[in-house]
C-alpha cells in the first residue's frame, strides 16, 4: 500500500511567507515506480513559494525501498543536527513504516539490515548502482552534468562559449547531446501533479544551449564510420562491434555505405583468407557478411512497414478539412521517412497543378514547417535553401535570414554539402550554387 506525501507547513527563507508543501519521507518504488525518477531528477520534495517564486529541495530524512532489488536505504541529512539516539529512533520509525506497509509474506531479511547513505549524493549512487549503472558511468555522467553547467553559464557569452567548446570538443559527442535532450524532456503528467513555473524556462535555456552548440560542433552517431573511411575501415568497424543492438545501430547509421563495392571488398577479404589457408579468418568474415545481410534484410522489412504506415497516414491527413491542423495533430509521426514517402507520392501525382498534387504539396509544406520547428536556426536555413529555387527564391531566403550568415555558418554549410554529395549529387550541385550567393552576401555585409 503506497505511503502518501504529508502536507507540511513551510516558511519561505526568502520572503518569510508560510505555505504548505507535500513532503515525502518514504520512497517505495515497489508501490510507486515513478518516485525513482522523481528522486533522480531532483523533483522529489521540491517546493516553490507561491508568493515570491523562490524554490528548492527541502531538507528531510528519507527511506528508499526497492523490493525488486532488495534495497532499503535510509538517509538523515546532517543539517538536521540530530544526535545518535535521535537518528536511530528516526531511522527505526521510517523502516517500520515501510515494513508495516509491506505484506507479511513479502518481508525479507534485508528489512533488518538497512543501508545508510551519509549524503544525498551517496543515496543516488546506491540507487543507480542497484539499477546496474557502474561508478565509472556515474562519474562520466557527473562530469557531463558539470560541463552542461559550465556551458549554460556561458550561453550568452559567445567568446567564452567558443573557448569552452574548443576545450571540450571531444566530450561534446552523441552521448552528451543525448543527455542534454533527456534534461530537456518534460516530466509526464503521470509523474508530477503540477509543473513548476520555472521548468519551461529551464528547458528553453537548454534548447538555446543545444542550438548554439550544434552551430559549433557536429556530433557523430555511435557506430558511424568517419566520412573519409574506406571499405576496409568500415569492415573493421562492423567486425569490432558487439552483436545485438550495437551491430543493429552500426548497420543502420552506415547503411548508405554498405553498397555493392562494400560487399565486393568483404568478399575479396574472405577469398584472400581462404587462399592463404586461414580458415578461422575466412569463417569469421563469412559470418560477418551473413550477419550484415540478415540485418539489412530485417531493416528493409521495417522500412517497408514504416513506409506503408506513412502512406496510410498521408491518406488520412489528405481527407481532413484542415490539412495543416491535421499535420499538427499527428506531429509525433511526422519524420524524415514520412516526408520521403510524401515526396514520392507528389512525384507520382505528375501534374503539380492538379487537385491531388496541390493537396500533397500543402501537406509537405506543413510537415516541413513542423519538422523545422525543433531544428537549430542554421540547419533550418540550410533546409530552406535546399528546397528553394535557385537563384530567385534562394536569394529571398538568404535576405530574410542574413543575420545567420557567419563564417561558422559557412563551415557548417560546407560540412552539410560534403555529406549530401555522397547521397544526392543533384542536391549537392544546387547547394554549391547557393554557396556562391552566400559568400557574395557575406562579402556585402562586411
Secondary structure, 3 states (H helix, E strand, C coil): CCCCCEEEEEECCCCCCEEEEEECCEEECCCCCHHHHHHHCCCCCEEECCCCCCEEECCCCEEEEEHHHCEEEEECCHHHCCCHHHHHHHHHHHHHHHHHCCCHHHCCHHHHCCEEECCHHHHHHHHHHHCCCCHHHHHHHHHHHHHHHHHHHCCCCHHHHHHHHHHCHHHCCHHHHHHHHHHHCCCCCCCCCCCCCCHHHHHHHHHHHHHHHHCCCCCCCCCCCCCCCCHHHHHHHHHCCCCCHHHHHHHHHCHHHCCHHHHHHHHHHHHHHHHCCCHHHHHHHHHHHHHHHHHHHHHHHHHHHHHHHHHHHHHHHHCCCCHHHHHHHCHHHCCHHHHHHHHHHHHHHCCCCCHHHHHHHHHHHHHHHHHHCCCCHHHHHHHHHHHCCCCHHHHHHHHHCHHHCCHHHHHHHHHHHHHHHCCCHHHHHHHHHHHHHHHHHHHHHC
